[in-house]
Amino acid sequence: MTVIPYPKGSATSVASRPRLPKHAVSQIKGVKLLAWSLVLFFLWRDADRVIHAHFGIPSYADLFALSATRASFPCWLAWTALISAFFEKLLRLSYLGHQYIAICRMAGFLALRNTYAL
């Protein structure tokens, strides 16, 4: 079960099927949402590159594997990796969810935004 308002099944899609004027508006909004999701994708990709390559902060999975082998590393590095992993996951969830909703909107359905009224 999810709290994200994805269209669920044929009953929801038939009930939310728009008429012609709303259909065109929904498709335009879908294209705009797809453009916004591409902006978020490039932000996620560049943030990942800057954080890990430029600043040299290892990924949280790498630090977790190091901690399993009892390797020593500074505490601030672990917290920085954890915080960066959180924001990376947040950006990834945002752009993927926006892409799914944009596809539904371009198909003509009046799907709500990915993060609508949680």
Residue, then its C-alpha position, 0 to 999 in steps of 0.5 A: m500500500t502506498v500513500i502516493p496517489y497513483p491511478k489505481g485500476s480501471a475504476t479510477s481511470v474511467a472515473s477520472r477520464p477527462r473530457l476534451p478541453k480538460h484532456a488537452v490541458s492535462q496533456i500540456k501539464g504532463v509535458k510541463l511536469l515531464a520537463w520539470s522531472l528532467v530538471l530534477f534528474f539532471l540535478w540528481r545526477d550532477a549532485d551525485r557527481v559533485i558530492h562523491a567525485h569532487f568532495g570525495i565523500p563515499s556513498y553510504a553503502d560503502l561506509f556501511a560495508l566498511s563498518a561491517t568490517r570494523a574499519s575506522f573512519p571519522c564520525w563526521l564522514a558517516w553523518t555527511a554520507l547519511i545526509s547526502a544519501f537521504f537527499e539523493k534518494l529524495l531527488r530520485l523519488s521525486y523525478l521518478g514519481h513526476q515522470y510516472i504522473a507526467i506519462c499518465r497526464m500525457a495519456g489524458f488522465l487527470a492524475l494528481r501530482n506525485t506529492y499532492a496533499l500527503 
